[in-house]
Every structure is written in C-alpha cells, then in structure tokens.
C-alpha cells in the first residue's frame, strides 16, 4: 500500500453511508459560493476590518483597501448578497457591519491556522 491510497475499495460501509446521507442534506453549491466570495483578498480585508471595528463607512473601507469607492461598493454588495454584512444609511453616509457574528469565529480560526506557517 502506498502512503496516498488504500489497496481495498471500501471498509467502513456504514460510515460512508452516513457521510453521504448528511452531505445530501446540505446545499453545497451555495456554501461553496459563499466560501469563494469570502476567500477573495479584498472581501477578506473588509470582513477582517469589520471584526476590528464593529461598523465602518464605505469611504473608510475603501481607504483600508486602497481601492475606489465604486470597487469597494461592489465587494460590499457581494458580501451583502450572501448575508455576510448588513448596511445602514445615515444621511449621505453608508455604514456596513457584520450581519453574522459567526464570521468573526471563522476569521479568527483562519488566523490561528496561519500562526507558525512560513511560506
């Protein structure tokens, strides 16, 4: 047997069945779309910034990203579409905040995975 594969086809039939059954109950296409959107560098910076500061104006986020307000707004709309952020308008200012606080846990977990890893 090599280190990367088994020499037999199946050993734990019940485990395989259970995993397949649970997997069939999730919307993996939606989940993968959400994860891909979050994996974008600019959108990650937005989400991370919103873990540092609870709420930020679009213009401030654009400055953090060193991007245009139009480009930043596009990224924010993508995040809003998947339910990651929410917004509120105050006069001419548009403020964003994390809609789902579980994102903080995901980001913090990702940062711990990064600790001690060298490139």
N, C-alpha and C positions, 0 to 999 in steps of 0.2 A: 504494500500500500504506500502511495506517495503521501507527502505531507499536505497536499492540497485536495485530495479526493478520497472517497471510500471505495472499497472493492466490491461492495454489495449495493443493491438498489434501494432497499428500504428495511429499516429495523424497528422503528417505533411508529407503527401504523396509527395508533390512537392519538399520539402527539401530532402527527401530520394532519389527521382529520380535524382535530381541534383547532389547529392553527388556520387551516383553510376555511373552516366554518367562521371563525372570528374575523378573518380577513374579508370574507364575502359580505360582512355586515357594515363595513366602513366604506366611505366614499373616497377611495384612494386617489382618484383623479383630482378631486377638489383639494385634498390635503397636499398633494404634490405641487399643485399650482400655488397654494399658499406658501409652502416652504421655498419654492423657487423665487417668489416675489420677495420674500424676506431675505433670501440669500444674496440679492443684489447689493453691492457695496454702498451705494447711496441710500437705499432704503434701510439697510442695517444701521448706517450712521444716524439716520432720522430716528429709528426706534431706540437706539442706544442713547441718543441725546434726550429722548423723552423719558428715559429711565433716570437720567441725571436731573433734569428739570421737568417737573410734572406737566407743564404746559409751555409751548413756545409759539411765537408768531411765525407765519410763513417767511417773512423777511429775515428773521433771526435764523431760522433753519437754513435758508438759502446762504447766509453768511457762514454758517458752520460748514456747509457742504462746499463752499466756494463755487456756487453754481448760480444760475439765473433764477429769478423768482418763478418764471414760467416752467423751467425744468423741474424745480423743486415742487411746484404745484402738481405737476404730472405724477411725480413719485408719490406724493401725499394722496392723490386721488386713487392710485393703485392700491395703496395701503388701506385706504378707506373702503374700497370695494371689497376687500377680503375681511373687513371688520377689525382690522388691527388698530386703527386710530379713529378718533371722532373729532369733530371741529365745532367751534362756536364763533360767531361773528360779534365783534364789539366795535361799532362804528364802521370805519374802513379797514379795521384790522381783523385778520382771520387767524384764530388760535387753534392749535392741534394738541391733542393729548392721547395717551394710550387708551384705547377702549377696553382692551382685555389685559388686565393686570398679570395674567399668566405669562404674557410675553416677557415680563421682567425676569421670571424664573428661567425661561428658555434662553434669554440673552446671557444671564449670569451663569447658567450651566455651560453655555458655549464658551464663555470666557475662561471658566475653570478647565475646560478641555485644552485650552490654548496654553495654560501655565506649564512651563517647563519644556514646551515643544520648541525645538530650534529648526530653522529652515536651512 
